[in-house]
Every structure is written in C-alpha cells, then in structure tokens.
Amino acid sequence: MNTFQSRAAGERYDVVVIGGGAAGLSAATALARSRRSVLVVDAGAPRNAPAAGAHNVLGNDGIAPLELLAAGRKEAAGYGAEIRFESAVAARRDGSGAGDGGFEVDLDETGTVRARRLILAGGLVDELPEIPGVRELWGKSVLHCPYCHGWEVRDRRIGVVGSSPMSVHQALLFRQLSGDVTLFTHTMPDLDDDALEQLAALNIRLIEGAVAELRADGDDVHTVVLAGGDEFGVDAVVVAPRFRARADLYVQLGGTVAEHPLGSFIETGPMGQTDLPGVWAAGNSSDLSAMVLMAAGAGVAAGAAVNADLVAEDVAAAVRERGER
C-alpha cells in the first residue's frame, strides 16, 4: 500500500528518485534536508534481499538489508520525502510547455508524475550462470563478493565456478580467506601460464570441466557436480554474474548504456551527472562494484549535485525576474 501526500494536480516535484535502495534513499534524504520536494519510487526488489546481512556498513555491520532500508525510508520521510511503492515504467521530457527541461514519469499504479530533475538509482540485475542450484542458493551459500560475504565463509571449503576472465582474480581474493579453495574451469577462458603459476603458488586446486549442478541441504551448498559425474565437497560456491544496470528509463530518455567486461552501466561524472541534461545516476546503476556504503555515498553526492543545479536555476530565474520589474 502506498503512503504519500498527493501533490496538487500538475504540480511538479523538484526531484523524482527512481529506486529505493541505499543510493536512492540517501539522495532523497540529502535533497529533503535541503527542503526540496522529493518523490522516491521504490519497486521493492532490492538486489541484496536474499542476504542475511549487509557488511562494511560502518556502525551497522551485519544489519539485515531490509531492516537497513526500512530505517532509511523512515529517515527520508522524516525530512519530508515521499515514497511510493510501485514501478516507474516510462519517462520522457516534459511536454507541458514549461520549457525548462523537466520530466514526466509514468508509474504503474498512480499515474504520471512530473519532476524538474531525475536521479536513476534502480540498481542492477545479477545475470547468474545457468547452473541448477545457483539461483536458489544465491546470496546464501552461493556468493560473488569477498568483501560482502567472505568473512562468513572463512576457513571453509570454497569452490569458484569459472565463467569469466575475472574468475582467477576471484579465486585469489577468496584464497585470502581460506586455505581450501578450488577453481572449476567451467566456461572460463583458457588460462595463461601466469595465471596457472599464481594458482599453483597459492595451492588453489584447478579442476577441469563444466559444472552440471550444485547440491545443497536447504540453503547450504555441499557438492559441486561436474558434467562428467565427478563430485566435489564444498561449503560455499563463488560465481561471477554479469551485472546489468536497470537502465530502461535512461534509454527511453535518449541515453546509451556503457559496456564493461563485467556488464552494462550508466556512465556518469564524479557527482553522478549523466550525459543527459537534468538526469543523474547513483549506486549500482552507475557503479557495478559499489557496495552498500559506497552506493549510499554516491547517492548523497548526487543529491547534493542536483540541489546545487536547482539552486543555480532558481537564482538565474530570480535574477531575470528582478530585471523585468
């Protein structure tokens, strides 16, 4: 159920933030604290929902992701930000004749809203390897980031499923956490001599062959099964997803997503401004590797930049009005 104060028909928000994660809520809080009218559109699909805890969050390490977002919504709303729990399905330049580069955003439940500026903070989608068991165990005992969940699997049997050029790097990072690491080549590119030497030097086992499935007891993976039938005991499995930013609205507005070996994202400047006038992006939408605290910081930066941009526009309008008197 949506809880928000309806604005007068045709009245614009200063900013509409698409995405109610760490980046979006942080941007909204920074803007609301500067007394900007802000709407956060939250589709309710946080990327880290399957995880038991969010880590490297200063002062809140290990907090449940949904608990963190609930606290963030409460803080943003406390400064006057509005939050609607629905999806933004379309965006375009404002056709009302205002002529100052605003936007219209269509929401799937409550209709069209208008904004002077947009912040895209919808995050990304993890495109996982198509291996039975991976999706079911994702965020529990199938992981990808050593900084997010590595401590929790320290000193355990860790299997790395090779599916990208980054898989060797993943294996080396997880070797810092456990002396029992196995790299399964699966679909990764052939390894060069340097990579083989590095793996051997750290006693990382290398197993040739495609992975057919993961077996588990509840949420706990216990076996990697190869296509040939060989089985290997593990306590955690590491995969390398392809990261795809949620950028449909950006493309609708005329933007082009950038490609990276790890996935696709919205390219921005240091404070989150995109190539499209009036549009900013923050969090995993623009930084595929951003953890929770990094995404939150990017959201604050984008919120501050948008407020400064609006101040400049407001001041210019006031100067023009004063000169016309």
TAWO-V23763 format. One record per pair of residues at least 4 apart in sequence whose C-alpha atoms are under 7 Angstrom apart, sorted by the first residue. I is the first residue (numbers start at 1). J is the second residue. D is the distance in Angstrom with one decimal. If there is no record, write none. Layout:
I:J:D
I:J:D
//
This chain:
2:84:5.3
2:85:5.7
3:83:6.9
3:84:6.6
4:82:5.5
4:83:6.2
4:84:6.7
5:82:7.0
7:11:6.2
12:114:4.8
12:115:5.1
12:116:6.9
13:37:5.3
13:38:5.9
13:39:6.9
13:114:6.2
13:115:4.7
13:116:6.5
14:36:6.0
14:37:5.2
14:38:6.1
14:115:5.5
14:116:5.0
14:117:6.3
15:37:6.5
15:38:5.0
15:39:6.5
15:115:5.4
15:116:5.9
15:117:4.8
15:118:5.6
16:38:5.8
16:39:4.8
16:40:6.0
16:115:5.8
16:117:6.6
16:118:5.2
16:119:6.5
17:24:6.1
17:28:7.0
17:39:6.0
17:40:4.7
17:41:6.2
17:118:5.9
17:119:4.7
17:120:6.1
17:121:6.9
18:24:6.9
18:40:6.0
18:41:5.0
18:42:6.7
18:119:6.2
18:120:5.0
18:121:5.5
18:122:5.8
19:24:5.3
19:40:6.6
19:41:5.6
19:42:4.9
19:43:6.9
19:120:6.8
19:121:4.8
19:122:4.2
20:24:5.0
20:25:5.5
20:40:6.3
20:41:6.4
20:42:4.5
21:25:5.9
21:46:6.5
21:69:6.5
22:26:6.0
22:69:6.9
22:292:6.2
22:295:6.0
22:296:4.9
23:27:6.1
23:121:6.1
23:282:5.9
23:283:5.1
23:295:4.8
23:296:4.4
23:298:6.3
23:299:4.2
24:28:6.1
24:121:5.2
24:299:5.9
25:29:6.0
25:72:6.2
25:73:6.6
25:76:6.5
26:30:6.2
26:296:5.5
26:299:5.1
26:300:5.3
27:31:6.2
27:299:4.3
27:300:4.7
27:302:6.2
27:303:4.4
28:32:5.9
28:38:6.3
28:40:7.0
28:76:6.3
28:81:6.5
28:303:6.7
29:33:6.0
29:76:4.6
29:79:6.9
30:34:6.6
30:300:5.8
30:303:5.6
30:304:6.5
31:35:6.6
31:36:5.4
31:303:5.5
31:304:6.8
31:307:6.4
32:36:5.0
32:37:6.5
32:38:6.5
32:79:5.5
32:80:6.0
32:81:5.8
33:79:6.0
37:81:6.7
38:81:5.1
38:82:6.2
39:81:6.0
39:82:4.8
39:83:5.8
40:82:6.1
40:83:4.7
40:84:6.3
41:83:6.0
41:84:5.1
41:85:6.1
41:86:6.3
41:87:6.6
41:88:6.9
42:84:6.1
42:85:4.8
42:86:5.7
42:87:6.5
43:85:5.7
43:86:4.7
43:87:4.7
44:85:6.6
48:65:6.5
49:65:6.1
49:66:6.5
50:139:5.2
50:140:6.8
51:139:4.8
51:140:6.0
52:64:5.7
53:62:4.4
53:63:5.0
53:64:4.3
53:65:5.9
54:61:6.4
54:62:4.9
54:63:5.5
54:64:6.1
54:65:5.6
54:148:7.0
55:61:4.8
55:62:5.1
55:148:5.5
56:61:5.6
57:61:4.8
57:292:6.9
57:293:5.6
63:67:6.8
63:68:6.5
64:68:6.3
65:69:6.4
66:70:6.1
67:71:6.3
68:72:6.2
69:73:6.1
70:74:6.3
71:75:6.3
72:76:6.2
73:77:6.0
74:78:6.0
75:79:6.8
76:80:6.7
76:81:5.5
77:81:4.7
77:82:6.1
86:107:6.8
86:108:6.5
86:109:6.5
87:107:5.7
87:108:5.7
88:105:6.7
88:106:5.8
88:107:4.5
88:108:6.3
89:106:5.7
89:107:5.8
89:108:6.3
90:105:5.8
90:106:5.1
90:249:6.1
91:104:5.7
91:105:4.4
91:106:6.3
91:249:5.7
91:252:6.5
91:253:6.5
92:103:5.7
92:104:5.5
92:105:6.7
92:252:7.0
92:253:5.6
93:101:6.6
93:102:6.0
93:103:4.4
93:104:6.1
94:101:6.8
94:102:5.1
94:103:4.3
94:104:5.2
102:115:5.7
102:116:4.3
102:117:6.3
103:114:5.6
103:115:5.2
103:116:6.2
103:117:6.9
104:112:6.5
104:113:5.7
104:114:4.5
104:115:6.5
105:112:5.5
105:113:5.3
105:114:6.2
106:111:5.6
106:112:4.3
106:113:6.5
107:111:5.0
107:112:5.9
117:278:5.1
117:279:6.1
118:278:6.4
118:279:4.9
118:280:6.2
119:279:5.9
119:280:4.6
119:281:5.3
120:280:6.1
120:281:4.5
120:282:6.4
121:281:5.8
121:282:5.2
121:283:5.9
121:285:5.8
122:246:5.8
122:285:6.2
123:245:5.9
123:246:5.9
123:283:6.3
123:284:4.5
123:285:4.6
124:243:6.3
124:244:5.3
124:245:3.9
124:246:5.2
124:284:5.7
124:285:5.8
125:243:5.9
125:244:5.1
125:245:6.2
125:246:6.8
126:241:5.7
126:242:6.0
126:243:5.0
126:244:6.6
127:241:5.3
127:242:5.0
127:243:6.2
128:135:7.0
128:241:4.7
128:242:6.7
129:241:6.6
131:212:6.3
131:213:5.5
132:213:4.9
132:214:6.2
133:137:6.1
133:213:6.2
133:214:5.0
133:215:6.6
134:138:5.8
134:142:6.5
134:214:6.8
137:141:5.7
137:142:5.4
137:219:5.8
138:142:4.8
138:143:6.4
139:143:5.7
140:219:6.3
141:219:6.5
141:220:5.7
141:221:6.0
141:236:5.1
141:237:6.4
142:236:6.0
142:237:4.7
142:238:5.7
143:237:6.2
143:238:4.8
143:239:6.3
144:238:5.1
144:239:5.3
144:240:5.9
145:149:6.3
145:150:6.9
146:150:4.1
146:173:6.7
146:174:6.1
150:154:6.3
150:174:6.9
150:177:6.7
151:177:6.9
153:236:6.9
154:177:4.9
154:178:5.3
155:177:6.3
155:178:4.2
155:179:6.4
156:178:6.1
156:180:6.6
156:235:6.1
157:180:5.1
157:181:6.2
157:234:4.9
157:235:5.0
157:236:6.5
158:180:6.3
158:181:4.9
158:182:6.3
158:234:5.8
158:235:6.0
158:236:4.9
158:237:5.7
159:181:5.9
159:182:4.8
159:183:5.9
159:234:6.2
159:236:6.3
159:237:4.7
159:238:6.1
160:171:6.2
160:182:6.0
160:183:4.7
160:184:6.0
160:237:5.7
160:238:4.6
160:239:6.1
161:183:6.2
161:184:5.0
161:185:6.6
161:186:6.3
161:238:6.1
161:239:5.3
162:167:5.1
162:183:6.6
162:184:5.6
162:185:4.8
162:186:5.3
162:187:6.1
162:188:4.9
163:167:6.5
163:186:6.3
163:187:4.8
163:188:4.2
163:240:6.4
164:188:4.9
164:189:6.8
164:240:6.7
165:188:6.4
165:189:6.4
166:170:6.3
167:171:6.2
167:240:6.8
168:172:6.3
169:173:6.2
170:174:6.2
171:175:6.1
171:183:6.6
172:176:6.9
174:178:6.5
175:179:6.0
175:181:6.1
181:204:5.4
181:205:6.5
182:204:5.6
182:205:4.6
182:206:6.0
183:204:6.9
183:205:6.0
183:206:5.0
183:207:6.1
184:206:6.1
184:207:4.8
184:208:6.1
184:209:6.9
185:207:6.2
185:208:5.3
185:209:6.0
185:210:6.8
186:209:5.3
186:210:3.9
186:211:5.6
187:210:6.6
191:195:6.0
191:196:6.4
192:196:6.4
193:197:6.1
194:198:6.2
195:199:6.3
196:200:6.2
197:201:6.0
198:202:6.5
199:203:6.2
199:204:5.1
200:204:6.0
209:226:6.5
210:226:5.7
210:227:5.7
211:224:7.0
211:225:6.0
211:226:4.3
211:227:5.8
212:225:5.6
212:226:4.9
212:227:4.7
213:224:6.3
213:225:5.3
214:221:6.8
214:223:5.8
214:224:4.9
214:225:6.1
215:221:5.8
215:222:5.9
215:223:5.1
215:224:6.6
216:220:5.3
216:221:3.9
216:222:5.2
216:223:6.8
217:221:6.3
221:234:6.9
221:235:5.9
221:236:6.1
222:233:5.6
222:234:5.0
222:235:5.4
223:231:6.4
223:232:5.4
223:233:4.6
223:234:5.5
224:231:5.7
224:232:5.2
224:233:6.5
224:234:6.9
225:229:6.1
225:230:5.8
225:231:4.6
225:232:6.5
226:230:5.3
226:231:6.4
242:262:5.5
242:263:5.2
243:262:6.1
243:263:4.5
243:264:6.5
243:288:6.6
244:263:5.4
244:264:5.0
244:265:6.6
245:264:5.9
245:265:5.0
245:284:6.8
245:285:4.9
246:285:6.3
247:251:6.3
247:266:7.0
248:252:6.2
249:253:6.2
250:254:6.6
250:255:5.2
251:255:4.6
251:256:5.9
255:276:6.6
257:264:6.3
257:265:5.6
257:266:5.1
257:267:6.9
258:264:5.6
258:265:5.4
258:266:6.0
258:267:6.1
259:263:6.0
259:264:4.5
259:265:6.6
260:264:5.8
265:285:5.8
265:286:5.2
265:287:6.9
265:288:6.9
266:285:5.9
266:286:4.7
267:274:6.3
267:286:5.8
268:272:5.0
268:273:5.2
268:274:4.5
268:281:6.9
268:286:6.6
269:273:5.3
269:274:6.5
271:301:5.5
271:302:5.3
271:305:6.3
272:280:5.2
272:281:5.1
272:282:5.8
272:302:5.2
273:279:6.3
273:280:4.3
273:281:6.5
274:279:5.9
274:280:5.3
274:281:6.7
280:302:6.7
281:285:6.4
281:286:6.0
282:286:5.6
282:295:6.8
282:298:5.5
282:299:5.4
282:302:6.6
283:287:5.9
283:290:6.3
283:295:4.1
283:298:6.0
283:299:6.6
284:288:4.9
284:289:6.9
284:290:5.8
284:295:6.7
290:294:5.3
290:295:5.6
291:295:6.0
292:296:6.2
293:297:6.2
294:298:6.2
295:299:6.2
296:300:6.4
297:301:6.3
298:302:6.1
299:303:6.1
300:304:6.1
301:305:6.2
302:306:6.1
303:307:6.2
304:308:6.2
305:309:6.2
306:310:6.2
307:311:6.1
308:312:6.2
309:313:6.4
310:314:6.0
311:315:6.0
312:316:6.2
313:317:6.2
314:318:6.2
315:319:6.2
316:320:6.3
317:321:6.1
318:322:6.1
319:323:6.2
320:324:6.3
321:325:6.6
//
